Amino acid sequence: MSEFGLLEPDAVEGVGDEWEEIDVSDTEADRIARKRDREFDQFRKRIKDADQFKVEASVFDDATYGALYKLVQDGYIDAFGGPISTGKEANIYTALRDDTEVAVKVYRINASDFKDMRGYLDGDPRFRGIGQDKKKVVTAWVRKEFANLKRARAAGVRAPEPIAVERNVLVMEFLGHDNQRSKRLAEVHVENPETAYEVVREYMRRLYDAGLVHGDLSEYNIVVHDDQIFFLDLGQAVTVHHPNAEEFLDRDCENVANFFARQGVETTGDELVAYVRANADPTPGA
């Protein structure tokens, strides 16, 4: 593994204070599903009959097919590839866009971890008044991941580039090659653990400085791609205004410090969280 390099951050105005409200109203995907014209029906049948989608056909409602159809029509997806991963909340597939591989993350509307999702959304100023509607919760979660990825990248944290979002489907940069995802930190031999730790620590500080806490950070969603470190799974990331933000930060720091301590780095969760808090100001002007 090479020496890791830090990403140069962009200027982010209003970090930690100004947040766009997330729109969870019906999207074009819902309207396409309701209209059910001939072209959409043909597209839906092709997807349902495709080998890579057959196992999960039961979790794709008509509006999910509508979201995929809309993303194809808008040029964000040219052809579908195979599955990268399946989980309780979402499946991830590869796809082609302009001869470049992208990742397509499809969230289940009937997610088994619906209550866990609510725990991350409640208290986030972007999601007031969403209520208990499952479709709205999942739609909010996907748009939240899109927004968090944009904010993380603007703050100089390497993360997949968000490309498009439609209802419960997110298209983003694929971290991998030839339909094979890049390996997680837990899956590689870290030749330079001190350097890797310094990069992860700095990205945690930058994320916090940008008003976000990852909320589920560990060696299982930190990825080594093209000899660089990336953060994944920012769907659950919360703003510093969230009532559990500091608890989530403590947990992230404990997870990360424990992993690198096993690699021989002299650190603890308490030391890491102290560094992040001492070197970031997530609420300028507050």
C-alpha positions in Angstrom: 0.0 0.0 0.0 1.4 3.4 -1.0 1.7 6.5 1.0 -1.7 8.0 1.2 -2.3 11.6 0.1 -4.9 14.1 1.5 -7.4 15.7 -0.7 -7.4 19.5 -1.0 -10.7 20.9 0.5 -12.9 23.4 -1.2 -14.3 26.4 0.6 -17.7 25.6 2.2 -19.8 28.5 3.2 -22.2 28.3 6.1 -20.8 24.9 7.2 -22.8 23.5 10.1 -25.4 26.2 10.1 -27.2 26.4 6.7 -28.9 23.3 5.5 -31.2 22.8 2.6 -34.5 21.2 3.5 -35.0 17.8 1.9 -37.9 17.4 -0.5 -39.7 14.1 0.1 -42.7 14.8 -2.2 -43.6 12.4 -5.1 -40.9 12.4 -7.8 -41.2 11.7 -11.5 -40.6 8.0 -10.7 -44.0 7.9 -8.8 -45.7 9.6 -11.7 -44.2 7.2 -14.2 -45.3 4.2 -12.1 -48.9 5.6 -12.0 -49.1 6.3 -15.7 -47.7 2.9 -16.7 -47.3 3.6 -20.4 -46.2 1.0 -23.0 -42.5 2.0 -22.9 -42.3 1.9 -19.2 -44.0 -1.5 -19.1 -41.5 -2.8 -21.6 -38.6 -1.5 -19.5 -40.1 -2.9 -16.3 -40.4 -6.4 -17.9 -36.8 -6.3 -19.2 -35.5 -5.4 -15.7 -37.7 -8.0 -14.0 -36.5 -10.7 -16.4 -32.8 -9.7 -16.1 -30.8 -12.3 -14.2 -29.1 -9.8 -11.9 -32.4 -8.5 -10.6 -34.4 -11.8 -10.4 -33.5 -12.6 -6.8 -34.6 -9.2 -5.6 -37.6 -8.7 -7.8 -39.9 -8.9 -4.8 -38.4 -5.7 -3.2 -38.7 -3.6 -6.4 -42.0 -1.8 -6.4 -43.3 -0.1 -9.6 -42.0 3.3 -8.5 -38.5 1.8 -8.1 -38.7 0.6 -11.7 -39.9 4.1 -12.5 -36.9 5.6 -10.8 -34.5 3.4 -12.8 -36.4 4.2 -16.0 -36.2 7.9 -15.3 -32.4 7.7 -14.6 -32.0 5.8 -17.9 -34.1 8.4 -19.8 -32.0 11.2 -18.3 -28.7 9.6 -19.4 -27.4 8.7 -15.9 -27.5 5.0 -16.7 -26.7 3.4 -20.1 -26.7 -0.3 -19.2 -27.0 -2.3 -16.0 -24.3 -4.5 -14.7 -24.2 -7.0 -11.9 -24.8 -6.8 -8.1 -21.9 -5.5 -6.0 -23.5 -6.1 -2.6 -26.9 -6.8 -1.0 -27.9 -5.7 2.5 -30.9 -5.2 4.7 -31.4 -1.7 3.6 -30.1 -1.5 0.0 -28.7 -3.4 -2.9 -25.8 -2.0 -4.9 -25.3 -2.7 -8.6 -22.8 -1.6 -11.2 -23.9 0.2 -14.3 -22.4 2.0 -17.3 -22.6 5.7 -17.9 -20.7 7.1 -20.9 -18.5 3.9 -20.9 -17.6 4.5 -17.2 -18.7 2.2 -14.4 -21.0 3.8 -11.8 -22.7 2.4 -8.7 -26.5 2.2 -8.4 -27.7 2.0 -4.9 -31.3 0.8 -4.6 -32.9 1.3 -1.2 -35.8 -0.9 -0.1 -38.9 1.0 0.7 -39.9 -1.7 3.1 -36.5 -1.6 4.8 -36.2 -3.9 7.8 -34.1 -1.3 9.6 -36.8 1.4 9.2 -36.7 2.2 12.9 -32.9 2.6 12.9 -33.2 5.0 10.0 -35.6 7.1 12.0 -33.1 7.3 14.8 -30.6 9.1 12.5 -33.2 11.3 10.8 -35.0 12.5 14.0 -33.2 15.6 15.3 -31.6 16.4 11.9 -32.8 20.0 11.0 -33.1 19.0 7.3 -35.9 16.4 8.0 -38.4 18.1 10.2 -42.0 16.9 9.8 -41.4 13.8 7.7 -43.6 11.7 9.9 -43.9 7.9 9.8 -44.5 7.3 6.1 -42.0 4.6 5.0 -41.7 5.9 1.5 -40.9 9.4 2.7 -38.4 8.2 5.3 -36.5 6.1 2.7 -36.7 8.9 0.1 -35.3 11.3 2.7 -32.5 8.9 3.6 -31.4 8.7 0.0 -31.5 12.4 -0.5 -29.6 12.8 2.8 -26.9 10.5 1.5 -26.6 12.5 -1.7 -26.3 15.8 0.3 -23.9 14.3 2.8 -21.6 13.0 0.0 -21.6 16.5 -1.6 -20.7 18.2 1.6 -18.0 15.7 2.6 -16.3 16.0 -0.8 -16.5 19.8 -0.6 -14.8 19.6 2.8 -11.9 17.7 1.3 -13.0 14.2 2.4 -12.6 11.5 -0.2 -16.0 9.9 -0.8 -17.8 8.6 -3.9 -19.0 11.4 -6.1 -22.8 11.6 -6.0 -24.2 11.7 -9.6 -28.0 11.6 -9.4 -30.8 10.7 -7.1 -34.4 9.7 -7.9 -36.8 8.5 -5.3 -35.1 5.5 -3.6 -32.2 5.2 -6.1 -28.8 6.8 -5.8 -26.3 6.9 -8.7 -22.7 7.6 -7.6 -19.1 7.0 -8.4 -18.1 3.3 -8.4 -15.0 2.6 -6.3 -13.6 -0.4 -8.1 -12.6 -1.8 -11.4 -14.0 -4.4 -13.8 -17.2 -4.9 -11.8 -15.1 -5.7 -8.6 -15.4 -3.3 -5.7 -12.3 -1.9 -4.0 -11.4 -3.5 -0.7 -12.4 -2.2 2.7 -9.7 -1.3 5.1 -10.5 -4.4 7.1 -9.7 -6.5 4.0 -6.2 -5.2 3.2 -2.8 -5.4 4.8 -2.0 -1.9 5.9 1.7 -1.4 5.2 1.7 2.2 6.5 -0.8 2.2 9.4 0.5 5.4 10.9 0.1 7.3 7.7 -3.3 5.7 7.0 -4.4 6.6 10.5 -3.3 10.3 10.1 -5.4 10.5 6.8 -8.5 8.9 8.4 -8.1 11.2 11.5 -7.8 14.3 9.3 -10.9 13.2 7.3 -12.8 12.7 10.5 -11.8 16.2 11.6 -12.7 17.7 8.2 -16.1 16.0 8.3 -16.8 17.3 11.8 -15.6 20.8 10.8 -18.1 20.6 7.9 -20.8 20.0 10.5 -21.2 16.3 10.0 -20.6 13.2 12.0 -20.4 9.9 10.1 -22.3 7.9 12.7 -21.2 4.4 11.7 -17.5 4.7 10.9 -15.2 1.7 11.1 -12.7 -0.3 9.0 -15.7 -1.8 7.2 -16.8 1.4 5.4 -13.4 2.9 4.9 -12.2 1.8 1.4 -8.8 1.8 -0.2 -9.3 2.7 -3.9 -6.4 3.5 -6.3 -4.1 3.7 -3.3 -6.3 6.4 -1.6 -8.6 6.3 1.4 -12.3 6.9 0.9 -15.2 7.1 3.3 -18.4 5.2 2.4 -22.0 4.9 3.6 -22.7 8.5 4.5 -26.5 7.9 4.5 -26.6 7.9 8.3 -24.3 10.8 8.8 -25.9 13.5 11.0 -25.4 17.2 11.5 -23.7 18.4 14.6 -27.1 19.7 15.7 -28.4 16.2 16.0 -29.1 15.3 19.7 -26.9 12.2 19.4 -24.1 13.7 17.3 -21.5 13.7 20.1 -22.4 10.1 21.1 -22.0 9.1 17.4 -18.6 10.9 17.2 -17.4 9.1 20.3 -18.4 5.8 18.9 -16.8 6.5 15.5 -13.5 7.5 17.2 -13.6 4.4 19.4 -14.1 2.1 16.4 -11.3 3.8 14.3 -8.8 4.0 17.2 -9.4 0.3 18.1 -8.7 -0.8 14.5 -5.5 1.2 14.2 -4.3 0.2 17.7 -4.5 -3.4 16.4 -2.2 -2.3 13.6 0.4 -1.0 16.1 -0.6 2.7 16.1 -0.4 4.2 19.6 -3.9 5.8 19.9 -7.1 5.5 21.8 -10.7 6.6 21.2 -10.4 9.3 23.8 -7.3 10.7 22.1 -8.9 10.7 18.7 -12.1 12.4 19.8 -10.1 15.0 21.7 -8.1 15.7 18.5 -11.2 16.0 16.4 -13.0 18.4 18.8 -9.9 20.5 19.5 -9.1 21.0 15.8 -12.5 21.6 14.3 -15.1 24.4 14.6 -18.3 22.9 13.2 -20.6 25.8 14.1 -19.0 29.1 12.9 -21.0 32.1 14.0 -23.1 30.1 16.3 
